[in-house]
Each structure stands twice: as C-alpha cells, then as structure tokens.
Amino acid sequence: MKWISSVKNNCWKFTDNFSDTQGSKIEFGNKMQTVDGFGGCFNELGMIALNKLSEEERTKVFDEFFCEDKCNFTYNRMSVGANDFSEMWYSYNETDGDFEMKNFSIERDYKYVIPYIKEAQKRVSNMTLFASPWSPPTWLKFPKAYNYGTLVWEEKYLKAYAKYIRLFIEAYKKENIKINQYHIQNEPCSTQKFPSCIWTGEEFQDFIANYLVPEFKEHNIDTDIWLGTINGPETDSRQLYTRYNNYANFVFDNEVCRENVKGVSYQWAGKYAVQQTHDAFPDLKMIESESECGDGENTWQFAMYIFEMIKHYFRNGVNAYVYWNMALEKNAESTWGWKQNSLISVNDGKVEYNPEFYLMKHFSHFVKPGAKVLEVKGRWSPNTVAFENPDGGKVAVIMNPFNSQKTVSMEDQNYILPPFSFNTILL
C-alpha cells in the first residue's frame, strides 16, 4: 500500500497517518469506462516559456510531464493554426481564393509547436495526439477575420476546407507526428475575441458527412474524426442553440456521421451535456478536452475546484482528461489579455510547480492507460475518484475540502486526511 498526500506548500509526500477509528466509508462498485490517459496542450506560449529555461531545467520539466514514472502525459492536444495562446494569429494558408491549397504550409509550426511535440515523443512511445482548429483560414470565413465569423457555406469553400484539414494531417505525418484524432472545431458555440468560428449542429452534420468523410476516404486518411470540442450547452445568452439535442444528438442522427465519428470532446459548459451523451451512447468515446483555465493566480482553492471537474467528467463517462496550458511565463497573457493557470510557471529562468501540476500528477502518475473507472459509493464518494489498473491494483484519489482533518475508511483501513488535501492511495 502506498499513500501520497499533498497540501498547500507541502506537496507529494508519502504518509501513513492511519486511525483506529472508522470514518466516512468509501466503497467500490462496478467497473465502468476505460481510461485512455491524461495530458495537456502543446501551445506556442508554452514552448516560448520553456525556451527561457536552461537546457537542464527544460529537460527536467519535459521529464516531469511525459516520462512514465512522472506525470505520464500520454493523451495530448494541439491546435490547427493559432489559438489564443499562440504568439500571434495565423493559419496554414492565407492566400485568398487558393481553393486548391497550393500555398498550404505548416512552416510556422517548426518554430515552436513541432519541437514541443517531438520532445514529448522522445518520452512517450504511445502518445495519443488530437488536433482542433480555433479558426479556419480567414478567406474561408465571413467576415474575413480570425476572431468571430462562420465558414462560407458554399461547396467550393467547404471542399477547400476539407482539403486543408487533410493536408495538415499529411504534413504532420511527414514529420513522424501522427494526428490520431481530428476534432472539427474548438468551442463552436461561442463567437470569441480570439480565433474562433461558430458552427451549428446542422453544419457539423453536413460538413462531416458530405465533405470531410469523402475527403478522408479518397486519400486513405486513418485519423479518427471527432465531434468537438463542444463548449455548450451555454449557461448565458451568447447562443441559444447549444443544447445536447442541437449538437451530439443531431449529428449522430445522420447515418454517415454515426458510422464515422468516433467520439465527442467536451469542455467548459460542455460539462452539462456529458451525462446525456453517455446515457444515449454508452459505448461512444468521450473526453474532457480543456481543463478550465482560472485567472493566472494558480491557487490551491482553484485546484480543488478542478478536482471536482475531474470527478464530474469521469463520473459521467469520459475516457480522458486533458489540461490546457502545461507551461507559461509568470503572469503571461493570451493574445487578448487573459491570464490563465498553468501546470508550471517560468519566472526569471526558474520553474515554479503550481497546485494543478500536483493535482494532475495525483491522477496521471498512478492511473495507467487501460485502467477502468470504478463506481464509488458512500458519504465521501463526491470527493473520491477510483480506478482499477490493468494489473488489478486499485487507485483512489481523494480530496479533503475542509479546513480540518477527516477520517475515511476503505477496505478495512482508516485514513486521516489532512485539511485541504489531495490524496492518492494505492490498494
């Protein structure tokens, strides 16, 4: 048995603080979905931050993120062109009217993104990498801008965009980087200040069935198509068509989509549709594709909220949980002025490991790809996420959200949890 506990300013400590008195009971039930992994996103600003470290420190950080005996991030994300944590906004073809995509090029990605991914590949032999665009090339949109707008819904534009996607996958394949999954659009429910593009469920269905699937089949593209990354249903008035029935249910009502779309990714307000999707399609793969970002303060309190999100997503059927910015400079901002949390902060050439780094490690270090999520019962079940690894060992990740120690009981042992703590217990 191994028990690792983390409290604010004292993380990742082995402990054996047992009790003779029984506490709140935790019981394990049925095996549920398979865990495919944990990870983060390869962003330009992340690599810029890492490049400000010494080679020795940078190597240590990459080891911490991707080595099997560390965080073991095997399930990771990248953007197709710019996202809001790129150094600047760009696409792979800004030549207006180039419907044949003769000027398509991933040249910019050799600067930051490709080196970032290749460093991870040195440590992860079986990485799952999924990609999603924030915006198509501006000339395929109306209005012609990275932020705001929609695709021009005419055949020559849609065919050109399907070709653009295929060329991206093929270009990365030439770099020995396999794009395992293509998620059609980042946050299609909301027009944003940063690169974005609104899609309706009807547009997803039409594009997938009539343009993307034929393009992939004609050119023998073996990348899986996913519906995502869905950020609705919204809880505000930005869009009114973001319910489950307007996206996942609508798309899968089409036979071609049902046969060819292999999964759905949800983030942010998409958490409200996860349970419905899993109830309707229990065998369909789902992931959480972007952990909520915070405000750059990287507080212990916010890490405790993210624990609740991890619990919510796994309880409702997802197969993977993916963080957002793995690395940022201290107080870094997006291209539109938002400071966000990150697993590490780079400050004057030094590394600060933030609370969410340890939270993610409490899961990803111990829970192996191929593990099963376990049903959890009992009073402390809302603060417990449990798994059974392929070797049969059980992993319980438990939060104590209170400012006093609490005792919990599992399988004839009583554990005294420190106040405001994360705990991983191997059984």
Phi, psi and omega in degrees: 000136178230138180225118177244133184233146177228130169235166183305130178068012177206076191258153169061059180244134173290139181215162176214045185277078183270166180230151173275350183256134180290143178243204179298128188278140174239123180237146180257141180244226187290153169285137181244226188288163178276141175270123179266342175147181177230159179182198180211189185247138176275098181250150180302314182295333175294314180291325176300317178296315182296327179293346179271002175266159170295159179302322180295314180292320179298317178299319179298318180295314178299321176299316181298321181288315198244344181289148185297328181270012177239236179285334175057050178284104184251354188230099193233168188233154169218161175263156176262102192080203188282146162241187185283354172247031165271162179294326179207167180274136181199161168231182182268002176196102178254024177274107185302129176082008181276070184293339177274355179058039179292334182259014178298135179201138174261022187309318183298327185293344176291344183283315185230308193292312182296315175301323178300310182294318183294326175296321177295319181300330179298337186249345183235109183278341186233041184291136166266125181237123176242151186232145175212142177273147169271325178210139168293171171309142189298328184285351173271001187243164168229124352290169182281085182205149176294315180270149183069180171089175180222165171295146171286118189270067174231151190303315184293329177288319182289322175296319179297321181290321176299320178294319177305314180297314180297319179295324176300311181298318181292322180295319178290327177299323178295338177268010182061033174243111182275123172271104185286325183222141173245116179261123199302318186203130173290127174046066183287353185275345190226130169284135190234168175285340181254177181310128186197170179196126180280135172229142170264167175300322178299320180291318174305310183300313181296312184295315181296308187289323190254350182230305186288313179300313177300320179297316180295318182291320181297327186250014175055046178277123183260015174285134179286141175268131177237148170275118182162177001265116190277127181250019177232172014288138180285157177250012175230194189260015184297318177220151182251000185242046187245023177281168180307317184292341181273346180239272188303310184294323180292314182296316183283356172287344178270130186297318180297317178296317182299325181280335190246341178272121190265350181186175178229135175247137182234148174208162179050235184292351172300342179302337181282347180254357184298311183298317179300317181295316180293322178297320183282325184229072187296340180264358181279136175292140173221148172224158165268122194256350178201105177299139183302145205265344183068200187233017180086356180279339176053052184274158175295323180299318180291324176300324178294324174296318179296326172305316179299323178293317177300315177302312182301312185293314180292324178298333184253019163108004181286157181256348181205154176232126188239125177284174181259258183284112176289321182220141173212156168291150178304128179067020177295151179237153172291174179294350177242017167092022179255121171279136182226161177289162176207161180294319173231155171242138175260121186226109180053045176078007179243157184257131171247121178271118188271165183306323182287341171299311182292323177300310179299320181294328177301333176266301196289334179292328188254327185270114187269148172307133184100351176295161175251137171289136179257139170296138180239134180235160177112171185300325184269007183298327178297341180248022182226133171237129186232151184218157168240118182288163180304334179275003178094350178287143179264145178234123175244123176252120191233135175253138165255106185272006186257163182270018174222156181291149181228147179254131175236156184233130177221131172044055172069021175226143182246129187241130176266111183272129177296159176299145175047057187233157166251139184221131172245125182237124176266130185245000000 
